[in-house]
Amino acid sequence: MHAWLQQGELKPGCILIPSCARGHEAIELARPGFAVPTIDIAPSSSSHLERELATAYVNVEVICGE
């Protein structure tokens, strides 16, 4: 993913990240302007991502489908 972003192969748009786990990809994609909705069934993953977003200063939609 990093190489695609650096080479300009990925243009900002909307990318859904299912099973977002810790959300590292979501944050990296949101930085250059992607709309990034995420979904996970684990409340621990969703809350971890929300804590990370508090200091990442990017907009990521976090959906927890418990």
TIVOVEX-786528 format. One record per residue: residue in one letter; x, y, z of N, C-alpha, C in turn. Coordinates in pm, whole numbers, plus 50000, padded with zeros to 5 digits. Atoms other than C-alpha are relative to their C-alpha. Layout:
BEGIN
AXYZXYZXYZ;...
// end
This chain:
BEGIN
M500824988250000500005000050000500875012550000;H499154988149993502785024550088500625003149864;A499404997850132504455019649751498975005649903;W501064995050089501155025049568499725014850029;L500244986049966500605057549759501165008749955;Q498824992150037504155069749701500135001649849;Q499884999550146504035061449330498795006749935;G501194993550054500635078149291499044990649931;E500885009750065498945046149180498614999650063;L501304999149934496155050649435499595014650005;K500524986449997494105081949384498935000850109;P501004998849893491995095049676498594997049951;G501375004150025488515080449681499484994050129;C500575006549882486585058149917500464985350002;I499565013949984488065025550047499444994650131;L500555006849882486125003150287501034990050050;I499095009649941488304983850527499194991050095;P500705009449913486434953350662501014993450094;S499135006349901487854936950972501265008450019;C498924990149996489984967551042501084997350102;A499015003349896491834952451341500465012650071;R499484988249930494094979851479499875012949919;G500304988350081493325003451190501175007549942;H498824993050053496845011951077499795004249855;E500224996850142495835010350710499015011449986;A501024989550007492795032250772500625013750022;I499354987249970494915059850923500915004249886;E499094996750110497525058050647499255004449875;L500784996250118494865060050376499275013350021;A500714987449973493015088750547500935012049990;R499054988750004496165110350562500065007049864;P499984992950130496315117150184498615003549947;G501324995350041492555123050169498984989549962;F501005010350029490805089750123498875000850101;A501125002349909487345085450272500134985350040;V499715013649955487835054550488498994995650105;P500855006549901484915036750650500624986650039;T499485012949953485995007250864498884992750073;I500985007949927483974979051012500714988050062;D499445011649931484844952551266498944995050098;I500975005449903482844929351489500574999850141;A499365000249868485334931851776499995013950060;P500004986849937484604961052009501405004750040;S498644996049961488234960552123500755006249883;S499344994350118489454967251768499465013949970;S500624987050029486984995551714500425010550101;S499614990149900487815012352043501485003449992;H498584996950018491545009151981500185010049886;L499894991050114491155025851642499505014050038;E500514986949959489055053751794501015007350088;R498954993749918491815060352050501155004949913;E498934995950092494415061451772499605012349919;L500494988850081492265085551572500025013150078;A500014988049917492165109851865501305007949986;T498724993050014495835117951804500515000049855;A499565000650141496095110351429499495011849918;Y500574988350067493965140551328499594997149856;V500585003550129492335122651036498574995550024;N501415003849990488715114250964499824985849946;V500285013950037487875077050961498684996150067;E501275004649944484385062951007500224986050059;V499815012749931484465034751263498634993950030;I501265007249978481585009751259500304987050072;C499845012549927481404982451519498704992249984;G501165008450026479014955051408499914988550097;E500045010549898478774936151735498874990349976;
// end
